């Protein structure tokens, strides 16, 4: 399901991607990866507040696995998030 969400996000079908992301989070609420994936979808859609909420949850659950994914994803930048929230 998370792979399909990534494909939807790449196609800019963000609502479909979020449906899959939400299902992953519902099924595995204690896994950081679901929150990272959903946060990335929100960020790509420009919903930075929701993205930051999910990134924060992912880091709280498992910083060791969440941080490398977040820092490696070039589709979002800290500058874009900060400017959107300013």
C-alpha positions in Angstrom: 0.0 0.0 0.0 2.8 2.4 0.8 4.4 1.7 -2.6 1.2 2.6 -4.3 0.9 5.8 -2.3 4.4 6.8 -3.5 3.4 6.2 -7.1 0.2 8.2 -6.6 2.3 11.0 -5.1 4.8 10.9 -8.0 1.8 11.3 -10.3 0.5 14.2 -8.2 -2.6 12.3 -7.3 -2.2 13.4 -3.7 -5.7 12.6 -2.5 -5.2 8.9 -3.5 -1.8 8.9 -2.0 -3.1 10.2 1.3 -5.9 7.6 1.3 -3.2 4.9 1.2 -0.9 6.7 3.6 -3.8 7.1 6.1 -4.6 3.4 5.8 -0.9 2.5 6.5 -0.9 4.7 9.6 -4.2 3.2 10.8 -2.8 -0.4 10.4 0.6 0.4 12.0 0.3 3.5 14.2 3.5 2.7 16.0 5.7 2.6 12.8 7.6 5.8 11.9 7.7 4.9 8.2 3.9 5.5 7.7 4.2 9.0 9.2 7.2 9.8 7.1 5.5 8.7 3.9 2.3 10.7 4.8 4.4 13.7 5.8 6.2 13.6 2.5 2.9 13.5 0.6 1.6 16.5 2.6 4.8 18.4 1.9 4.7 17.7 -1.8 1.1 19.0 -1.8 2.2 22.1 0.1 0.5 21.3 3.4 3.6 21.9 5.5 1.8 22.1 8.8 0.4 18.6 8.4 3.8 17.4 7.1 5.6 18.8 10.1 3.1 17.1 12.4 3.7 13.7 10.8 7.5 14.2 10.7 7.5 15.1 14.4 5.5 11.9 15.2 7.8 9.8 13.1 10.9 11.2 14.8 9.2 10.6 18.2 8.5 7.0 17.3 11.9 6.2 15.8 14.4 8.9 15.1 17.1 6.5 13.8 15.0 5.4 10.9 13.0 8.6 10.3 15.8 11.1 10.1 17.8 9.5 7.3 14.6 9.3 5.1 13.7 12.9 5.8 17.2 14.2 5.1 17.6 12.2 1.9 14.3 13.2 0.3 15.1 16.0 -2.1 11.5 16.8 -3.0 11.1 19.0 0.1 13.4 21.5 1.6 13.6 23.0 5.0 13.7 26.4 3.5 10.3 25.8 1.7 8.7 24.6 4.9 10.0 27.4 7.0 9.0 30.1 4.5 5.5 28.5 4.2 5.0 28.6 7.9 6.4 32.2 8.3 
